[in-house]
Amino acid sequence: MQDEVGTTPSEPPRRDEVAFRVRRIGRHEGPRLKALRVRALAEAPDAFGESRAEAEARDEAEYETRARAASDGERRAWFLAERAGPRTLLADDPRPFGLAMGRRRPPDECLVFSVWVEEAARGAGVGRSLVAAVADWARTWGARRLVLWVFRSNRDAIGFYLRLGFIVEPAGPDAELGAPHDAVAMHLTL
């Protein structure tokens, strides 16, 4: 996270001025999870394995169940990026602007899903912080690797994960799982 830079209000905000925090979702934040997921799918419809219409069609009870299940424990966790402090690029919008999900794959791997950062906040370390939060959570229960899949056409995401130290898996079970969806499997050793 960057420290605030002294600028005058007339200057346009810079991406490195995004003041944010990353936290695990709360038990009763199903509506927030749904709204954020729908926004992610609206902004990046080709980046995920679910459509906006599918996400919107899920009822509130399902999102409540998802939030509750991901709010504590070692099976799964959703993390949200939200504004922190009085001055941010998204200062007039209190909604979270990034999310990521981790799911345990026994015995010692964590699957990373649904990483998304609103376009206006990209380039400020939000995505890196979301993935770090998933990794930190995974380490608490003994994970040795993070595993994810990215659509082959999503070059920006592949580059992002490579910069974080992920390695493409050209062969093996995870590569085979991604192949029918034209997705690249990647992993990061923790």
C-alpha positions as CSV (number, residue, x, y, z in Angstrom):
1,M,0.0,0.0,0.0
2,Q,1.3,3.4,-0.9
3,D,1.6,6.4,1.5
4,E,-0.5,9.4,0.5
5,V,1.3,11.8,-1.8
6,G,0.8,15.5,-1.2
7,T,-1.2,16.8,-4.1
8,T,-3.7,19.6,-4.4
9,P,-7.4,18.8,-5.0
10,S,-7.1,20.3,-8.5
11,E,-4.6,17.7,-9.6
12,P,-6.0,14.5,-11.0
13,P,-5.6,11.5,-8.7
14,R,-2.8,9.1,-9.4
15,R,-3.1,5.4,-9.2
16,D,-0.5,5.2,-6.5
17,E,-2.8,7.3,-4.3
18,V,-5.4,4.6,-3.8
19,A,-5.6,4.2,-0.1
20,F,-7.1,0.8,0.6
21,R,-7.3,-2.1,2.9
22,V,-7.9,-5.8,2.3
23,R,-10.0,-7.8,4.7
24,R,-11.8,-11.1,4.9
25,I,-15.6,-10.9,4.1
26,G,-18.0,-10.8,7.1
27,R,-20.6,-13.4,7.8
28,H,-23.5,-11.2,6.8
29,E,-22.1,-9.6,3.7
30,G,-23.9,-11.8,1.1
31,P,-25.5,-8.7,-0.6
32,R,-22.1,-7.0,-0.8
33,L,-20.5,-10.2,-2.3
34,K,-23.3,-10.4,-4.9
35,A,-23.0,-6.7,-5.9
36,L,-19.2,-7.0,-6.2
37,R,-19.3,-10.2,-8.2
38,V,-21.9,-8.7,-10.6
39,R,-19.7,-5.6,-11.0
40,A,-16.7,-7.7,-11.7
41,L,-18.6,-9.7,-14.3
42,A,-20.0,-6.6,-15.9
43,E,-16.6,-5.0,-16.2
44,A,-14.7,-8.1,-17.3
45,P,-17.2,-10.5,-18.9
46,D,-14.6,-12.6,-20.6
47,A,-12.3,-13.1,-17.6
48,F,-14.3,-15.5,-15.5
49,G,-16.1,-18.8,-15.9
50,E,-19.5,-17.3,-14.9
51,S,-21.6,-14.8,-16.7
52,R,-23.1,-11.7,-15.2
53,A,-26.6,-13.1,-15.9
54,E,-25.8,-16.2,-13.9
55,A,-24.4,-14.2,-11.0
56,E,-27.5,-11.9,-11.0
57,A,-29.8,-14.9,-11.1
58,R,-28.5,-16.4,-7.9
59,D,-30.7,-15.5,-5.0
60,E,-29.6,-13.5,-1.9
61,A,-29.7,-16.6,0.3
62,E,-27.0,-18.3,-1.8
63,Y,-24.7,-15.3,-1.5
64,E,-25.4,-15.2,2.3
65,T,-24.4,-18.8,2.5
66,R,-21.3,-18.1,0.5
67,A,-20.3,-15.2,2.6
68,R,-21.0,-17.1,5.8
69,A,-18.9,-20.1,4.7
70,A,-16.0,-17.9,3.5
71,S,-15.9,-15.6,6.6
72,D,-14.0,-17.9,8.9
73,G,-12.3,-21.3,8.9
74,E,-9.9,-23.1,6.6
75,R,-12.2,-24.3,3.7
76,R,-12.6,-21.1,1.8
77,A,-12.1,-17.3,2.2
78,W,-13.3,-14.3,0.2
79,F,-11.2,-11.1,0.6
80,L,-12.4,-7.6,-0.3
81,A,-10.4,-4.5,-1.1
82,E,-12.1,-1.4,0.1
83,R,-11.2,2.2,0.5
84,A,-9.4,3.3,3.6
85,G,-8.7,6.8,4.8
86,P,-10.2,10.0,3.5
87,R,-8.3,10.4,0.2
88,T,-8.6,7.7,-2.5
89,L,-9.0,7.5,-6.2
90,L,-12.5,6.2,-5.5
91,A,-13.3,8.5,-2.6
92,D,-16.9,9.2,-3.5
93,D,-17.7,5.5,-3.7
94,P,-17.6,3.5,-0.5
95,R,-18.2,0.2,-2.1
96,P,-15.3,-2.4,-2.2
97,F,-13.4,-2.3,-5.5
98,G,-11.6,-5.6,-5.5
99,L,-12.1,-9.2,-4.5
100,A,-10.3,-12.6,-4.5
101,M,-11.3,-16.0,-3.2
102,G,-9.2,-18.9,-1.9
103,R,-10.3,-22.4,-1.5
104,R,-8.4,-25.2,0.2
105,R,-7.5,-28.2,-1.8
106,P,-6.3,-30.9,0.6
107,P,-3.8,-31.7,1.6
108,D,-1.7,-28.5,1.1
109,E,-2.8,-26.5,-1.9
110,C,-5.0,-23.4,-2.2
111,L,-7.0,-22.6,-5.3
112,V,-7.3,-19.0,-6.2
113,F,-10.4,-17.8,-7.9
114,S,-12.2,-14.6,-9.0
115,V,-9.4,-12.1,-8.5
116,W,-10.7,-8.7,-9.8
117,V,-9.8,-5.1,-9.2
118,E,-12.0,-2.3,-10.6
119,E,-10.3,-0.6,-13.5
120,A,-9.9,2.8,-11.8
121,A,-7.9,1.2,-9.0
122,R,-5.6,-1.0,-11.1
123,G,-1.9,-0.4,-10.9
124,A,-1.9,0.6,-7.2
125,G,-1.0,-2.8,-5.7
126,V,-4.6,-3.8,-4.9
127,G,-4.5,-7.1,-6.9
128,R,-1.1,-7.9,-5.3
129,S,-2.5,-7.3,-1.9
130,L,-5.6,-9.4,-2.6
131,V,-3.4,-12.4,-3.7
132,A,-1.1,-11.8,-0.7
133,A,-4.2,-12.0,1.6
134,V,-5.2,-15.3,0.1
135,A,-1.6,-16.6,0.5
136,D,-1.4,-15.4,4.1
137,W,-4.7,-17.2,4.9
138,A,-3.5,-20.3,3.1
139,R,-0.3,-20.4,5.1
140,T,-2.3,-20.5,8.3
141,W,-3.5,-24.0,7.5
142,G,-0.2,-25.2,6.0
143,A,-0.6,-24.5,2.3
144,R,2.5,-25.0,0.2
145,R,1.2,-23.8,-3.1
146,L,-1.3,-21.5,-4.7
147,V,-2.9,-22.7,-7.9
148,L,-5.0,-20.8,-10.4
149,W,-6.3,-20.8,-13.9
150,V,-6.4,-17.9,-16.4
151,F,-8.0,-17.8,-19.8
152,R,-5.2,-18.0,-22.4
153,S,-6.6,-14.8,-24.1
154,N,-6.3,-12.8,-20.8
155,R,-2.7,-11.7,-21.4
156,D,-2.9,-8.9,-18.8
157,A,-3.8,-11.3,-16.1
158,I,-1.1,-13.8,-17.1
159,G,1.5,-11.0,-17.0
160,F,0.2,-9.9,-13.6
161,Y,0.5,-13.4,-12.1
162,L,4.0,-13.9,-13.7
163,R,5.1,-10.6,-12.0
164,L,3.9,-12.0,-8.7
165,G,6.1,-15.1,-9.2
166,F,3.5,-17.6,-10.5
167,I,4.8,-20.2,-12.9
168,V,2.9,-21.6,-15.9
169,E,2.2,-25.3,-15.6
170,P,2.5,-26.7,-19.2
171,A,1.6,-30.2,-18.2
172,G,0.0,-32.2,-15.4
173,P,-3.4,-32.5,-13.8
174,D,-4.1,-28.7,-13.4
175,A,-3.0,-28.0,-17.0
176,E,-5.4,-30.7,-18.1
177,L,-8.2,-29.3,-16.1
178,G,-7.7,-25.9,-17.7
179,A,-7.2,-27.1,-21.3
180,P,-10.9,-27.7,-22.2
181,H,-11.6,-24.1,-21.2
182,D,-8.5,-22.7,-23.0
183,A,-7.1,-21.7,-19.6
184,V,-3.5,-21.7,-18.5
185,A,-2.8,-23.3,-15.1
186,M,-0.3,-21.4,-12.9
187,H,1.1,-22.0,-9.4
188,L,3.1,-20.2,-6.8
189,T,5.2,-22.0,-4.2
190,L,4.6,-20.6,-0.7
